[in-house]
Structures are given as structure tokens and as C-alpha cells.
Amino acid sequence: FIFSDYWNQVTHENGTKWGTVEGTRGKYNWGPADVAFNYAKEHGFPFKFHTLVWGSQFPNWIKNLSPEERYDAIVNWMDAAKEHYPDLPMIDVVNEAVSGHQADTPLIKEALGGDGKTGYDWIIKAFEMAHERWPDAILIYNDFNTFQWDTDKFIDLVKTIRDAGAPIDAYGCQSHDLGGCSANTLKASMKKIQDALQMPMYVTEYDIASQSDN
């Protein structure tokens, strides 16, 4: 099996998550991410950074910080990512922020300013911070299994932040556990989301659990 015979884009599953990179505060391990990044560069593939802001797999040490200190830590994390990867083409800026998807999301939300007027001001802030650092990157909001669960909440979130002026370019429909989802269900859900949002869609993290092409 040769990856480049089948795929033309690379996303490292865990290597670019904050908890992997900065498990010890101030010490950054980019080794696993660099393997995937360099492979993409060698083959002329785009590399997608996954992810900057997520209520999971962040460093455990941020739980002991005040909201203000957590904000500073997020800024330092983004600055470190910018320094190491100054020209990222694609970024999952915020991951799995629909209510109920991650129990620790409030830790991140509080640090970035909370719900605010839109209900999602903290997500808008994250996108603004990403855009400041990577103005030419495709900035993506990604969430969990939106083809099957919480589809309306997902649509509302993306539409709200976009209409409020967030510099969002696309959305990712994370597709774990779709092995039992029929093609008709997938197509219908995809059409519903796309009709509502009219933005570029990425089918991300698709688990293929069947040996049948059907």
C-alpha cells in the first residue's frame, strides 16, 4: 500500500493537536507532524493542520490556569504553530464545538470570550486569530458526524459565525462511524447541509468500515 497512489491531501490525525505538540508547557514537539508535512510537500499535496482550537486533546496543564492565562496560552500555541508552519494551505481552526460534543469545550470557550452576542463569539475570535496569522489559508470549521447527528445545530453554528463576519472559508463534516450509513442517507444529508450553507464542504475523517463499494 502506497498512500500517494490513493490520496492527494494529507491530514495528520493527532500530530498537530495541541496536546501532542505542547504536552509540556513551552516545549514543542513537531516531529510527528513534520513527517506528514514533509510527505505532503515531497508529493506536492496540500497539508491540512488539524486542529488549532478544540475542547479535547489539549495539554492537561491548561486546566490549572485562569481564563486570562488560558487565553495567553492559546495565543502562544497559535504563534508557535505560525512560526513552525508559516504558510499552511488549510486549517481546521475550531473542532467539535456543537453543544455536547466535547465536555471540556467550556474551558476553551471561556478563555476566548464566551458566547457573546452571537452565541458563538469565542469561535469567531478563534477564526480571527487564525486569519491574522494565516491570511491566505483555507480556514475550516469541523464537527463530528454531522451527516447523522446534530445536523441542524451544525448548520446554525456555521451560518451564524459566517454571517457575523468570521473569516471562515469552508466547513468540514467529520465522518467517523459512517460504515453503516447508506449512500442515500449520506447524499440527502450532504444536500441539506450544502443547500443551507452554500459554502465549500470537506468530508473529513471518513471511517470506511465496509468491504463493499455500495
C-alpha positions in Angstrom: 0.0 0.0 0.0 1.4 3.4 -1.1 -0.5 6.3 0.3 0.2 8.6 -2.6 -1.4 6.1 -5.0 -4.7 6.7 -3.4 -4.8 10.2 -1.8 -3.7 13.7 -2.8 -4.0 15.5 0.5 -2.6 14.9 4.0 -4.0 15.5 7.5 -2.1 14.1 10.5 -4.7 12.6 12.8 -3.0 13.6 16.1 0.4 15.1 15.3 -0.8 18.7 15.1 -3.2 18.6 18.0 -2.2 21.0 20.9 -1.9 18.2 23.5 0.5 16.3 21.2 2.7 19.2 20.4 2.9 21.1 23.8 2.3 18.4 26.4 4.9 20.2 28.5 4.3 23.9 28.6 6.7 25.9 26.4 8.2 22.7 24.9 7.0 21.9 21.4 7.3 18.5 19.7 6.6 18.9 15.9 8.3 15.7 15.0 5.2 13.6 14.2 3.6 16.5 12.3 6.7 17.2 10.3 6.7 13.6 9.0 3.3 14.2 7.4 4.0 17.8 6.4 7.2 16.8 4.6 5.5 13.8 2.9 2.8 16.2 1.6 5.5 18.7 0.4 7.5 16.0 -1.3 4.5 14.8 -3.3 3.0 18.3 -4.0 0.0 17.6 -1.8 -1.8 20.2 0.4 -1.3 19.7 4.1 -4.3 20.4 6.4 -3.5 21.4 10.0 -5.9 19.7 12.5 -6.6 21.5 14.8 -6.0 24.8 16.5 -8.9 25.0 18.9 -10.7 22.0 20.4 -12.2 21.1 23.7 -10.3 17.8 23.8 -6.7 16.6 23.5 -5.3 19.9 24.7 -2.5 20.0 27.2 -3.6 19.0 30.7 -1.8 21.9 32.3 -4.2 24.5 30.9 -6.9 23.2 33.3 -4.9 24.8 36.2 -4.9 28.2 34.5 -7.2 31.2 34.9 -9.3 32.2 31.8 -6.8 35.0 31.1 -3.9 32.7 31.4 -5.6 30.1 29.2 -6.1 32.9 26.6 -2.4 33.7 26.7 -1.6 30.0 26.3 -3.9 29.8 23.2 -2.1 32.8 21.7 1.3 31.3 22.4 0.1 28.0 20.8 -1.1 29.7 17.7 2.1 31.8 17.5 4.2 28.7 17.8 2.3 26.9 15.0 2.6 30.0 12.8 6.4 30.1 13.4 6.8 26.5 12.6 4.3 26.4 9.7 4.2 29.9 8.3 2.4 29.0 5.0 -0.3 26.5 5.9 -2.8 26.0 3.0 -5.7 24.5 5.1 -6.5 24.7 8.8 -9.3 23.1 10.9 -9.5 26.2 13.1 -12.2 25.0 15.5 -13.2 21.4 16.0 -16.3 19.8 17.5 -17.8 22.9 19.2 -21.5 21.9 18.8 -23.0 21.7 22.3 -22.5 18.3 23.9 -19.8 17.2 21.6 -16.9 17.8 24.0 -17.3 18.1 27.8 -14.2 20.4 28.2 -15.3 22.9 25.5 -16.3 25.5 28.2 -12.6 25.8 29.2 -11.7 27.0 25.7 -14.9 29.0 25.3 -14.3 30.9 28.5 -10.8 31.8 27.5 -11.8 33.1 24.1 -14.6 35.4 25.4 -17.6 33.1 25.8 -20.9 33.1 23.9 -21.3 36.8 23.5 -23.9 38.4 21.3 -24.0 35.7 18.6 -23.8 32.7 20.9 -20.5 31.8 19.2 -18.3 34.8 19.8 -15.5 32.7 21.0 -15.4 30.7 17.8 -15.4 33.9 15.7 -12.5 35.1 17.8 -10.6 31.9 17.1 -11.1 32.4 13.3 -10.0 36.0 13.6 -6.8 34.9 15.4 -6.2 32.2 12.7 -6.8 34.7 9.9 -4.3 37.2 11.4 -1.6 34.5 11.3 -2.5 32.7 8.0 -4.4 35.2 5.9 -4.1 33.1 2.8 -5.1 29.7 4.3 -8.5 28.0 3.8 -10.0 28.3 7.3 -12.4 25.5 8.2 -14.9 24.7 11.0 -15.0 20.9 11.5 -17.5 18.9 13.6 -18.4 15.4 14.5 -20.6 13.2 12.3 -22.9 16.0 11.1 -24.3 13.8 8.4 -26.1 11.8 11.0 -26.2 13.8 14.3 -26.9 17.4 15.2 -27.1 18.5 11.6 -29.4 21.5 12.3 -27.1 22.6 15.2 -24.1 22.4 12.9 -25.8 24.4 10.2 -26.9 27.1 12.7 -23.3 27.4 14.1 -21.6 27.7 10.7 -24.3 30.1 9.4 -24.2 32.3 12.5 -20.4 32.8 12.6 -20.2 33.3 8.8 -23.0 35.9 8.8 -21.4 37.6 11.8 -18.2 38.2 9.8 -16.0 35.4 10.8 -13.3 34.7 8.2 -14.5 31.2 7.6 -13.9 29.7 4.1 -15.3 26.2 4.4 -16.8 23.6 6.7 -15.8 20.0 7.5 -18.3 17.3 8.0 -16.4 14.8 10.1 -17.4 11.3 9.1 -16.3 8.9 11.8 -18.5 5.8 12.2 -20.3 6.1 8.8 -19.8 2.5 8.0 -23.5 1.7 8.4 -24.7 4.9 6.7 -26.4 4.2 3.4 -25.4 6.2 0.3 -28.9 7.7 0.0 -28.8 8.9 3.6 -25.4 10.4 3.1 -26.4 12.1 -0.1 -29.6 13.5 1.4 -27.8 14.9 4.4 -25.0 16.3 2.3 -27.5 18.1 0.1 -29.4 19.5 3.1 -26.2 21.0 4.6 -24.9 22.3 1.3 -28.3 23.9 0.3 -28.4 25.7 3.7 -24.8 26.9 3.7 -23.7 27.2 0.1 -20.0 27.0 1.0 -17.2 24.7 0.2 -17.6 21.3 2.0 -15.0 18.9 3.1 -15.8 15.3 4.0 -13.3 14.7 6.8 -12.1 11.8 8.9 -14.2 9.3 7.0 -14.1 5.8 8.5 -14.7 3.2 5.8 -15.8 0.1 7.6 -17.2 -1.9 4.7 -15.6 -4.0 2.0 -18.5 -3.3 -0.3 -18.3 -0.3 -2.6 -22.1 0.0 -2.1 
